Amino acid sequence: MNKTDEIEQQKQYIEKIKQMNRNKTLKYTILTMGCQLNENDSEKLCGMLEQMGYERTENQKEADLALFNTCCVRENAEDKLFGKLGELKRLKEEKGIIIAIGGCMMQEKHITDKIKESYPFVDILFGTHTLHKFPENLLKALEEKKKLEDIIDIDGEIYEGLPIKRDSKIKASVTIMNGCNNFCSYCIVPYVRGRERSRQPKDIIDEVKELAKQGYQEVTLLGQNVNSYLRVEQEKNLLLKSTISTEQIDSAKLQEKTFIEPYQGVNSFATLLKALNQIEGIERIRFVSPHPKDFTDDVIEAIATCDKVCKLVHLPLQSGNTKVLKEMNRKYTKEQYLALVEKMKKRIPNLTLSTDIIVGFPGEMEEEFQDTLDVVRKVKFEQVYMFIYSRRVGTPGDKMENQIPEEQKHKRFDQLKALVESQIQENNQKYVGTMQKVLVEGESKNNKDLLTGRTDSNKVVIFEGDKDLVGTMQNLKIVSEHMWYLKGEV
């Protein structure tokens, strides 16, 4: 069955469940762990469930279905999942709540084995490559009352046309590719999400155009390594063209083998940015995450010249020491990273940078950790996402000797945190007295009398204003800074 027919079949399952739920008030909860890609997957799951007639609730006790979209990047996600499953056991016994678990963690055999052994009341297990079949699996669980496991180890396909229910009416995330080919030694992602697969340019452009029609102002492009968008597919296309005839290529397209259709001149990440920059209605374009080793000059040029592409660039560092970077399999040195930063600063006006840093990777010596602090001091990142190294079963890092004691990891983490926070205060000062273009997102979480929004550089700004400003761009004067947010005036 081809992908189009597969999605049509899943829509039929959605309709069957909708008919089963007619005249019933059924509710669901969803817990999403991990990255923005997981959040985007959860929006698709919510879209499917709400078309089936389920309503979302935050109260687990009133839910008829509990859904977990898991992450396996850090160990605390496992603890959180197992804790929640323990809480659900009584609800399963009392009202027969349906429990479904999907996402990256389900691609790890030792996790699924533990769930089947210790939590046999779970109804559905599905992996990252079978999310699109959730309606089919749910229907079987409802009709046949049996446990289902739908997990495949091979790289999955990209399926278009799934329903989606976004939390925001202003900002939206758009996945442009799935999987990763980098195999950083600390990271489990390539093993659970598979190799890189890019979406067709037309599908991405059409999705963003539709978001613009619906009034969305900002889109964030998602991928494990957005710089590699279309690279693998282009290489495969060249190989196909060099080895088979035109007739066979047409046949390959019909069989849905990897073949990227040209559309609006998009053949790389840089050209995709330029194409999306032309879409009326979209005011801002962000993207995560790029890889420093693949940050080509054409992408830098696109960021510099596309007025809608935000000048905040997330550039993961992970470590500032060349030896540690080699052990991490990051494929760049400290010097190359700093040189890239300098090149970007020279070409991109008003550039700001955010980053990811891992503290306590196996074998990291004190002087090597000091290299990380040195890079942080030199670059002066706008935001730093800091993580204590967490061993992941199945990765090379888990088997490395010289694992760093937890106490030492936490000590270094605190050092890094202190440095970053001192720089945030310094960086914030440059905003005071300036005019900033802010996308107004809604009421402040901490004060309903204030509105909140974000600058191009992703700084949170709170200010007094009428509620009808929500969803608009406003020029605000920044009057003060408060570490984690700025105060503005219309």
Legacy VTK file of the C-alpha trace (Angstrom):
# vtk DataFile Version 3.0
C-alpha trace
ASCII
DATASET POLYDATA
POINTS 490 float
0.000 0.000 0.000
1.386 3.426 -0.929
1.553 6.287 1.574
-1.481 8.159 0.221
-3.677 5.071 0.467
-2.311 4.352 3.952
-3.393 7.788 5.210
-6.817 7.417 3.573
-7.242 4.097 5.366
-6.302 5.691 8.695
-8.925 8.377 8.087
-11.482 5.602 7.699
-10.448 4.227 11.093
-10.819 7.736 12.541
-14.372 7.880 11.173
-15.227 4.446 12.635
-14.091 5.509 16.098
-15.971 8.799 15.709
-19.155 6.811 15.038
-18.454 4.607 18.079
-18.072 7.747 20.206
-21.224 9.450 18.925
-23.425 10.804 21.751
-20.634 10.134 24.254
-18.461 12.635 26.086
-15.023 11.048 26.018
-11.864 12.794 27.126
-8.137 12.255 26.757
-4.943 13.442 28.397
-1.572 13.674 26.700
1.868 14.022 28.260
4.616 15.093 25.868
8.260 14.679 26.830
11.338 15.937 25.024
12.016 18.139 22.033
9.926 20.283 19.702
9.784 17.395 17.220
7.954 15.387 19.867
5.639 18.328 20.492
4.874 18.450 16.778
4.136 14.708 16.784
1.816 15.223 19.754
-0.096 17.884 17.841
-0.775 15.252 15.170
-1.906 12.727 17.777
-4.223 15.353 19.280
-5.556 16.138 15.815
-6.421 12.480 15.240
-8.027 12.062 18.668
-10.190 15.147 18.377
-11.428 14.046 14.962
-12.402 10.764 16.667
-14.618 12.702 19.083
-12.332 12.917 22.121
-11.952 16.159 24.072
-8.717 17.098 25.793
-8.574 17.438 29.573
-5.771 18.142 32.013
-7.571 16.137 34.725
-6.320 12.561 34.480
-9.133 11.237 36.703
-11.811 12.200 34.188
-9.925 10.877 31.138
-11.064 7.855 29.120
-7.731 7.657 27.321
-4.238 8.514 28.545
-1.558 9.059 25.914
2.191 9.421 26.483
4.593 10.680 23.817
7.978 9.770 25.228
11.579 10.944 24.949
14.700 8.909 25.697
17.378 11.599 25.609
17.622 11.790 29.408
17.022 9.291 32.180
14.551 11.444 34.114
12.019 10.953 31.292
11.945 7.216 32.079
11.387 7.892 35.781
8.570 10.284 34.932
6.840 7.762 32.643
7.003 4.883 35.106
5.737 7.133 37.895
2.730 8.169 35.809
1.971 4.565 34.851
1.915 3.663 38.526
-0.652 6.378 39.117
-2.843 5.060 36.283
-3.130 1.505 37.594
-6.102 2.337 39.836
-7.891 4.218 37.016
-7.416 1.183 34.790
-9.041 -1.024 37.417
-11.863 1.430 38.187
-12.948 2.656 34.745
-10.919 0.776 32.137
-9.018 3.810 30.890
-7.167 3.139 27.612
-3.404 3.679 28.017
-1.219 4.284 24.955
2.512 4.992 24.910
4.423 6.172 21.857
7.550 8.080 20.907
11.279 7.544 21.073
11.379 5.512 24.271
9.284 2.812 22.631
12.105 2.143 20.151
14.234 0.866 23.054
13.652 -2.846 23.671
14.691 -2.779 27.314
12.007 -0.148 27.969
9.190 -1.970 26.172
10.188 -5.210 27.918
9.961 -3.470 31.285
6.529 -2.019 30.461
5.164 -5.397 29.377
6.560 -7.051 32.503
5.843 -4.409 35.165
2.849 -2.564 33.648
0.871 -5.240 31.752
-2.270 -3.081 31.867
-0.900 -0.770 29.129
-3.007 -1.200 25.978
-0.961 0.217 23.091
2.761 0.621 22.428
3.771 2.367 19.218
7.078 3.698 17.931
8.310 6.769 16.112
7.793 5.170 12.690
4.185 4.044 13.260
2.580 7.180 14.707
0.387 7.503 11.602
-1.244 4.138 12.417
-2.510 5.258 15.826
-6.196 5.299 14.691
-5.928 1.691 13.486
-4.248 0.562 16.701
-6.770 2.360 18.886
-9.698 0.816 17.006
-8.261 -2.665 17.519
-7.742 -1.990 21.225
-11.341 -0.794 21.577
-12.970 -3.552 19.505
-10.771 -6.557 20.244
-9.802 -5.682 23.847
-6.256 -6.923 23.314
-2.809 -5.464 23.890
-1.085 -4.005 20.824
2.551 -3.407 19.999
3.276 -1.578 16.737
6.998 -0.870 16.631
9.366 -1.287 13.687
13.155 -1.025 13.731
13.626 0.045 10.103
13.639 3.714 9.091
10.081 4.910 8.655
8.480 6.884 5.859
7.249 10.473 5.995
3.455 10.556 5.849
1.587 13.667 4.746
-2.016 14.597 5.433
-2.342 13.690 9.112
-4.795 15.835 11.112
-3.131 18.309 13.457
-4.368 20.251 16.498
-1.977 23.059 17.389
-1.986 24.636 20.834
-1.251 28.125 19.495
-3.067 30.210 16.892
-0.058 32.501 16.485
3.062 30.305 16.285
3.433 26.899 14.633
6.164 24.316 14.255
6.732 22.632 10.893
8.848 19.490 10.637
11.026 19.582 7.522
12.909 16.306 8.087
13.090 13.305 10.395
15.983 11.246 11.685
19.707 11.900 11.956
22.903 10.580 10.363
25.418 12.103 12.775
25.608 9.459 15.531
27.034 11.685 18.254
28.353 9.262 20.843
26.091 10.569 23.647
22.887 10.582 21.603
20.267 7.864 21.171
18.224 9.764 18.537
19.598 8.120 15.332
18.804 4.715 16.833
15.188 5.576 17.695
14.202 8.054 14.951
16.222 6.460 12.160
18.283 7.967 9.360
17.617 11.348 7.760
14.504 11.637 5.610
13.504 15.026 4.171
9.984 16.152 3.333
9.181 17.251 -0.196
9.698 21.034 -0.618
6.167 21.436 -1.992
4.622 19.800 1.077
6.509 22.167 3.403
5.729 25.279 1.372
2.041 24.331 1.074
1.831 23.759 4.829
3.376 27.147 5.618
1.090 28.886 3.098
-1.907 27.292 4.781
-0.659 28.433 8.190
-0.383 31.982 6.825
-3.994 31.792 5.592
-5.063 30.709 9.079
-3.411 33.782 10.594
-0.201 32.286 11.969
2.583 34.853 12.277
5.602 32.691 13.109
6.847 29.261 12.037
9.696 27.213 13.469
11.290 24.690 11.114
12.195 21.457 12.881
14.781 18.750 12.248
17.566 16.951 14.073
19.992 18.654 11.669
18.191 21.163 9.475
21.420 22.058 7.631
21.259 18.588 6.048
17.799 19.155 4.578
17.612 17.392 1.171
21.305 16.450 1.224
20.749 12.688 1.466
17.911 12.782 -1.052
19.947 14.796 -3.543
22.769 12.265 -3.308
20.306 9.430 -3.911
18.744 11.301 -6.832
22.148 11.702 -8.476
22.851 8.023 -7.955
19.483 7.065 -9.458
20.027 9.291 -12.472
23.481 7.870 -13.089
22.414 4.236 -12.924
18.893 3.944 -14.344
16.925 5.232 -17.317
14.310 8.005 -17.340
11.551 5.394 -17.579
12.912 3.620 -14.521
13.127 6.922 -12.617
9.450 7.542 -13.379
8.716 4.033 -12.132
10.711 4.741 -8.973
8.572 7.806 -8.350
5.417 5.772 -8.762
6.747 3.231 -6.282
7.475 6.114 -3.867
11.165 5.430 -3.644
13.297 8.314 -2.456
13.022 10.976 -5.116
12.696 14.694 -4.458
10.539 16.667 -6.857
11.928 20.098 -7.807
9.694 22.902 -6.534
10.286 26.673 -6.599
14.028 26.104 -6.907
14.316 24.483 -3.470
17.253 22.056 -3.382
18.828 22.845 0.008
18.093 24.352 3.388
19.244 27.787 2.212
16.882 27.788 -0.770
14.034 26.553 1.453
14.560 29.552 3.767
14.443 31.885 0.762
11.248 30.308 -0.579
9.466 30.503 2.784
10.620 34.103 3.203
8.404 34.999 0.222
5.161 33.747 1.801
2.805 36.616 2.637
1.409 36.664 6.151
4.298 34.903 7.832
6.304 37.472 9.781
8.971 35.314 11.413
10.866 32.138 10.559
12.945 30.263 13.133
14.690 26.894 12.894
16.200 24.238 15.169
18.589 22.588 15.236
21.496 23.120 12.859
24.866 21.380 13.179
28.044 23.530 13.224
29.898 21.156 10.893
27.250 21.645 8.199
26.707 25.401 8.547
27.465 26.387 4.956
28.001 29.880 3.565
24.736 29.805 1.595
22.752 29.301 4.812
24.598 32.197 6.469
23.795 34.327 3.421
20.115 33.324 3.539
19.844 34.294 7.213
21.523 37.622 6.491
19.348 38.546 3.496
15.928 37.074 4.385
14.114 39.723 6.416
11.714 37.243 8.039
14.373 34.781 9.208
15.170 35.564 12.843
18.731 36.605 13.602
18.814 34.406 16.706
20.605 31.235 15.605
20.725 28.129 17.774
24.249 26.743 17.330
24.808 23.672 19.562
28.289 23.628 21.104
28.002 20.584 23.463
31.635 21.045 24.597
34.285 23.705 24.142
37.184 21.242 24.192
38.475 19.705 20.961
39.380 16.356 22.551
35.954 15.988 24.136
34.284 17.038 20.887
36.184 14.266 19.096
35.025 11.734 21.692
31.496 13.042 21.186
31.885 12.512 17.398
30.917 16.123 16.726
33.360 16.565 13.790
34.514 20.101 14.564
37.114 21.651 16.880
36.911 24.469 19.385
38.770 26.700 16.937
36.460 25.831 14.044
33.397 26.608 16.158
34.768 30.013 17.184
35.759 30.778 13.582
32.219 29.963 12.434
30.797 32.304 15.074
33.067 35.121 13.895
32.109 34.537 10.249
28.407 34.656 11.142
28.780 37.803 13.244
30.527 39.595 10.382
27.845 38.692 7.819
24.601 38.735 9.837
23.564 42.099 11.329
22.256 41.924 14.919
23.137 38.227 15.215
22.440 36.603 18.567
23.280 33.007 19.434
21.881 30.298 21.667
23.441 26.904 22.298
23.326 23.484 23.980
26.072 22.366 26.364
26.608 18.964 27.986
28.524 18.894 31.269
30.322 15.797 32.527
30.812 13.758 29.356
32.956 10.629 30.045
36.618 11.489 30.443
36.071 15.252 30.619
38.938 16.621 32.722
38.740 19.855 34.689
40.952 21.739 32.220
38.757 20.494 29.352
35.664 21.781 31.112
37.447 25.133 31.440
37.617 25.221 27.618
33.820 25.128 27.575
33.688 28.075 29.974
36.198 29.875 27.740
33.952 29.519 24.681
30.943 30.743 26.674
32.891 33.819 27.782
33.997 34.604 24.223
30.706 34.044 22.404
28.359 35.584 25.035
25.347 33.434 24.114
21.889 34.920 24.444
20.553 31.623 25.802
22.299 28.446 26.957
20.474 25.142 27.415
22.604 23.234 29.912
22.465 19.479 30.491
24.230 17.085 32.796
25.449 14.087 30.778
23.040 11.175 31.077
24.072 7.664 30.046
21.877 6.158 27.354
21.814 2.402 26.786
22.841 1.602 23.207
25.098 4.618 22.673
28.939 4.535 22.517
29.070 6.991 25.417
27.405 4.497 27.729
30.273 2.029 27.206
33.059 4.553 27.711
35.329 4.308 30.702
36.065 7.286 32.961
32.432 8.134 33.634
32.348 11.354 35.661
31.008 11.098 39.246
27.580 12.708 39.697
28.889 15.092 42.340
31.529 16.400 39.918
28.967 16.798 37.147
26.721 18.892 39.366
29.626 21.035 40.552
30.581 21.860 36.962
26.965 22.452 36.041
26.690 25.034 38.825
29.856 26.769 37.580
28.492 26.969 34.057
25.097 28.159 35.292
26.691 30.976 37.322
28.682 32.166 34.305
25.683 32.019 31.960
23.457 33.936 34.357
26.070 36.673 34.789
26.197 37.021 31.008
22.400 37.140 30.716
22.319 40.162 33.004
25.028 41.808 30.898
23.270 40.942 27.609
19.929 42.233 28.885
21.341 45.686 29.507
21.814 46.278 25.777
18.020 46.051 25.283
17.103 48.756 27.810
16.121 51.958 26.010
15.816 50.277 22.586
12.757 49.684 20.436
12.020 46.001 19.859
9.579 44.326 17.484
7.548 41.913 19.617
5.069 39.239 18.547
2.333 39.408 21.200
1.429 35.872 22.284
-1.143 36.373 25.048
-1.536 37.063 28.739
1.449 36.753 31.039
1.342 33.466 32.975
2.211 35.250 36.203
0.049 38.345 35.820
-3.202 38.308 33.849
-3.171 42.124 33.685
-0.036 42.067 31.511
0.608 40.807 27.995
3.640 38.807 26.909
5.520 38.331 23.676
8.976 37.667 22.253
11.586 39.625 20.367
13.419 38.416 17.267
16.122 37.181 19.660
13.490 35.184 21.593
13.591 37.423 24.677
10.364 37.400 26.693
8.837 40.882 27.036
5.910 41.729 29.326
3.921 44.957 29.009
0.567 46.614 29.633
-1.782 46.588 26.680
-5.252 45.787 25.346
-6.086 42.127 24.729
-6.784 42.856 21.059
-3.019 43.231 20.558
-2.642 39.439 20.912
-1.475 37.962 17.622
-0.011 41.211 16.321
3.489 42.625 15.968
4.139 45.615 18.222
7.061 48.010 18.516
7.820 48.216 22.215
10.264 50.369 24.099
12.234 48.290 26.586
12.263 50.122 29.930
13.901 47.565 32.249
15.431 44.078 32.432
14.653 41.374 34.984
17.017 38.441 34.217
14.483 36.115 32.570
12.299 38.772 30.937
12.270 42.376 29.771
9.671 45.019 30.645
8.316 47.016 27.728
5.920 49.842 26.878
3.742 50.326 23.805
LINES 1 491
490 0 1 2 3 4 5 6 7 8 9 10 11 12 13 14 15 16 17 18 19 20 21 22 23 24 25 26 27 28 29 30 31 32 33 34 35 36 37 38 39 40 41 42 43 44 45 46 47 48 49 50 51 52 53 54 55 56 57 58 59 60 61 62 63 64 65 66 67 68 69 70 71 72 73 74 75 76 77 78 79 80 81 82 83 84 85 86 87 88 89 90 91 92 93 94 95 96 97 98 99 100 101 102 103 104 105 106 107 108 109 110 111 112 113 114 115 116 117 118 119 120 121 122 123 124 125 126 127 128 129 130 131 132 133 134 135 136 137 138 139 140 141 142 143 144 145 146 147 148 149 150 151 152 153 154 155 156 157 158 159 160 161 162 163 164 165 166 167 168 169 170 171 172 173 174 175 176 177 178 179 180 181 182 183 184 185 186 187 188 189 190 191 192 193 194 195 196 197 198 199 200 201 202 203 204 205 206 207 208 209 210 211 212 213 214 215 216 217 218 219 220 221 222 223 224 225 226 227 228 229 230 231 232 233 234 235 236 237 238 239 240 241 242 243 244 245 246 247 248 249 250 251 252 253 254 255 256 257 258 259 260 261 262 263 264 265 266 267 268 269 270 271 272 273 274 275 276 277 278 279 280 281 282 283 284 285 286 287 288 289 290 291 292 293 294 295 296 297 298 299 300 301 302 303 304 305 306 307 308 309 310 311 312 313 314 315 316 317 318 319 320 321 322 323 324 325 326 327 328 329 330 331 332 333 334 335 336 337 338 339 340 341 342 343 344 345 346 347 348 349 350 351 352 353 354 355 356 357 358 359 360 361 362 363 364 365 366 367 368 369 370 371 372 373 374 375 376 377 378 379 380 381 382 383 384 385 386 387 388 389 390 391 392 393 394 395 396 397 398 399 400 401 402 403 404 405 406 407 408 409 410 411 412 413 414 415 416 417 418 419 420 421 422 423 424 425 426 427 428 429 430 431 432 433 434 435 436 437 438 439 440 441 442 443 444 445 446 447 448 449 450 451 452 453 454 455 456 457 458 459 460 461 462 463 464 465 466 467 468 469 470 471 472 473 474 475 476 477 478 479 480 481 482 483 484 485 486 487 488 489
